[in-house]
């Protein structure tokens, strides 16, 4: 779905809060979409116009199952740094 011939901007922003797609997915409890976006390279640290991040909304709204992919994404990013 996210992988193909076209390059997709997985950090695209939109909506009222100018939020990245991964933030919208986590805000509404979209576990699978959040996981797909992170695997496709979405940056979980990008905030909306008032600096709220996707992991912030996952925690605030009680979607603890979504927090795990963010933690995994963050730890694998740290391991892959030079």
C-alpha positions as CSV (number, residue, x, y, z in Angstrom):
1,X,0.0,0.0,0.0
2,X,2.7,2.5,0.9
3,X,5.4,0.9,-1.2
4,X,5.3,1.2,-5.0
5,X,6.7,3.1,-7.9
6,X,5.7,6.5,-6.6
7,X,7.5,8.1,-3.8
8,X,5.0,9.1,-1.1
9,X,5.6,11.8,1.5
10,X,4.9,9.9,4.7
11,X,5.5,13.1,6.7
12,X,2.8,15.1,4.8
13,X,0.9,17.6,7.0
14,X,-2.7,18.7,6.9
15,X,-5.9,19.4,8.7
16,X,-6.7,22.0,11.3
17,X,-3.5,21.5,13.4
18,X,-1.2,21.1,10.4
19,X,-0.4,17.7,11.7
20,X,1.6,14.9,10.0
21,X,-0.3,11.9,8.8
22,X,1.2,9.6,11.5
23,X,-0.1,12.0,14.2
24,X,-3.6,11.8,12.7
25,X,-3.4,8.0,12.6
26,X,-2.3,7.8,16.3
27,X,-4.9,10.4,17.4
28,X,-7.7,8.3,16.1
29,X,-6.3,5.0,17.3
30,X,-5.3,3.7,13.9
31,X,-2.7,1.1,15.1
32,X,-2.2,-0.6,11.7
33,X,-1.9,2.7,9.8
34,X,0.5,4.1,12.4
35,X,2.6,0.9,12.1
36,X,2.6,1.1,8.3
37,X,3.6,4.8,8.3
38,X,6.5,4.2,10.8
39,X,7.8,1.2,8.7
40,X,7.6,3.5,5.6
41,X,9.9,6.0,7.4
42,X,7.5,8.5,9.0
43,X,9.2,10.7,11.5
44,X,7.4,10.3,14.9
45,X,9.1,13.3,16.3
46,X,7.5,15.9,14.0
47,X,4.9,17.9,15.9
48,X,1.8,19.8,14.8
49,X,1.6,23.6,14.8
50,X,1.9,23.6,18.6
51,X,4.6,20.9,18.9
52,X,2.4,18.0,20.0
53,X,3.7,14.8,18.6
54,X,2.1,11.5,17.6
55,X,3.3,9.7,20.6
56,X,1.9,12.5,22.8
57,X,-1.6,11.9,21.4
58,X,-1.3,8.2,21.6
59,X,-0.6,8.5,25.3
60,X,-3.1,11.2,26.1
61,X,-5.9,9.4,24.3
62,X,-5.1,6.1,26.0
63,X,-3.9,4.1,22.9
64,X,-1.1,2.2,24.7
65,X,-1.0,-0.4,21.9
66,X,0.1,2.4,19.6
67,X,2.9,3.6,21.9
68,X,4.8,0.3,21.3
69,X,5.5,0.9,17.6
70,X,6.7,4.4,18.4
71,X,9.1,3.1,21.0
72,X,10.4,0.4,18.6
73,X,10.8,3.0,15.9
74,X,12.7,5.3,18.2
75,X,15.1,2.5,19.4
76,X,15.8,1.2,15.9
77,X,16.6,4.8,14.7
78,X,19.1,5.2,17.6
79,X,20.7,1.8,16.8
80,X,21.1,2.8,13.1
81,X,22.9,6.1,13.8
82,X,26.6,6.3,13.0
